Amino acid sequence: MITHELSLSDTTYRLLKEFIYRHCGLFFDDGNKYLLERRLANRVALHQLRDFQEYYYYLMYDKNRAEELNAVIDILTINETYFFREVPQLKAFAEEILPEIAEAKGRAGERSLRIWSAGCSTGEEPHTVAMLVLDSGLFAGWEVEIFGSDISHRVLKIARKGEYGPSSFRCTDPLHRDKYFTPVDGKWRIIDPVRRLVHFGYLNLFDSSRIALLGEVDIVFCRNVIIYFDKEGKKKVITEFENRLKTGGYLLLGHSESLMNLSTAFRLKHFKHDMVYQKA
Ligand SMILES: C[S@@+](CC[C@H](N)C(=O)[O-])C[C@H]1O[C@@H](n2cnc3c(N)ncnc32)[C@H](O)[C@@H]1O
């Protein structure tokens, strides 16, 4: 496949990046032209198109444009993830947030727990959440629902399969791995009691009408996702989380992410191990 002769003009770069931004919030600034050029050159060659401008028209008007857009998303999204990522925050979740929710709901006679992992990639995050819920022993007999969503079909396929290689376990205590996985062909498969708590679905965080169908949740995990959006995109997505969370519900962002200048609907709650946003 000869791709090195293709070059992306400034005009077509602007058209492509705006199209991608409008679709899913992924933001490419002026310094990222070569990145987009490098990553999409194979697609131009694959469809035997002359240049990036033809590729832009293909994405806009071809009968296979939806499929092609999925391929672009698979190529452009960063899907890095692993089990038990960001331990202090998970300790706050397991040792303080879960007991608090179990107690409050127990008092109100409610026995359901709903958690959304938004931008879950290959599923390590929602599976970690499920393991911690099971470890807590607080929700036996409750209706527990953990929903992992992502915009990339490729990662969701892996998440649904539930089989993981060594790099997913870089922060996992071997005790947890032995308790919740079985070895298969050099990989580890998540066991059914964890799998039963988690389901996966395609969801674009910029698709308000589909997000509204989720109903209310107690906790949102959205870690290492909004870093790829600009300020306006971050605000939009945070408003979606605000709308989906129950009053007093928690929003867990990645450790490099904050709501500063983005939203006043949340307050930072201090726990022993970490600080977490709570819907006021
Ligand atoms: C770096 S991964 C984070 C995975 C996990 N949350 C973690 O912290 O380990 C970011 C994920 O966000 C997803 N993503 C990016 N833009 C999205 C959008 N508009 N809607 C839904 N998911 C999106 C990507 O496909 C990717 O899998």
The ligand as an SDF file (V2000), in Angstrom:
LIG
                    3D

 27 29  0  0  0  0  0  0  0  0999 V2000
   -8.1450    6.3200   27.4940 C   0  0  0  0  0  0  0  0  0  0  0  0
   -9.6510    5.4270   27.3750 S   0  0  0  0  0  0  0  0  0  0  0  0
  -10.1540    5.4260   29.0770 C   0  0  0  0  0  0  0  0  0  0  0  0
  -10.6220    4.0740   29.5500 C   0  0  0  0  0  0  0  0  0  0  0  0
  -10.9970    3.9940   31.0140 C   0  0  0  0  0  0  0  0  0  0  0  0
  -12.0440    4.9390   31.3270 N   0  0  0  0  0  0  0  0  0  0  0  0
   -9.7980    4.2070   31.8950 C   0  0  0  0  0  0  0  0  0  0  0  0
   -9.6710    5.2780   32.5050 O   0  0  0  0  0  0  0  0  0  0  0  0
   -8.9660    3.3070   32.0020 O   0  0  0  0  0  0  0  0  0  0  0  0
  -10.7500    6.6430   26.6350 C   0  0  0  0  0  0  0  0  0  0  0  0
  -11.9700    6.0270   25.9650 C   0  0  0  0  0  0  0  0  0  0  0  0
  -12.9300    7.0600   25.6920 O   0  0  0  0  0  0  0  0  0  0  0  0
  -13.5910    6.7220   24.4970 C   0  0  0  0  0  0  0  0  0  0  0  0
  -14.2220    7.9200   23.8940 N   0  0  0  0  0  0  0  0  0  0  0  0
  -13.6190    8.9680   23.3010 C   0  0  0  0  0  0  0  0  0  0  0  0
  -14.5380    9.8370   22.8290 N   0  0  0  0  0  0  0  0  0  0  0  0
  -15.7490    9.3200   23.1270 C   0  0  0  0  0  0  0  0  0  0  0  0
  -17.0900    9.7580   22.8910 C   0  0  0  0  0  0  0  0  0  0  0  0
  -17.3850   10.8940   22.2350 N   0  0  0  0  0  0  0  0  0  0  0  0
  -18.0990    8.9700   23.3300 N   0  0  0  0  0  0  0  0  0  0  0  0
  -17.8370    7.8190   23.9950 C   0  0  0  0  0  0  0  0  0  0  0  0
  -16.5890    7.3500   24.2440 N   0  0  0  0  0  0  0  0  0  0  0  0
  -15.5550    8.1000   23.8230 C   0  0  0  0  0  0  0  0  0  0  0  0
  -12.4940    6.1270   23.6270 C   0  0  0  0  0  0  0  0  0  0  0  0
  -13.0050    5.3030   22.5920 O   0  0  0  0  0  0  0  0  0  0  0  0
  -11.6410    5.3580   24.6430 C   0  0  0  0  0  0  0  0  0  0  0  0
  -11.9600    3.9850   24.6770 O   0  0  0  0  0  0  0  0  0  0  0  0
  1  2  1  0
  2  3  1  0
  2 10  1  0
  3  4  1  0
  4  5  1  0
  5  6  1  0
  5  7  1  0
  7  8  2  0
  7  9  1  0
 10 11  1  0
 11 12  1  0
 11 26  1  0
 12 13  1  0
 13 14  1  0
 13 24  1  0
 14 15  1  0
 14 23  1  0
 15 16  2  0
 16 17  1  0
 17 18  1  0
 17 23  2  0
 18 19  1  0
 18 20  2  0
 20 21  1  0
 21 22  2  0
 22 23  1  0
 24 25  1  0
 24 26  1  0
 26 27  1  0
M  CHG  2   2   1   9  -1
M  END
$$$$
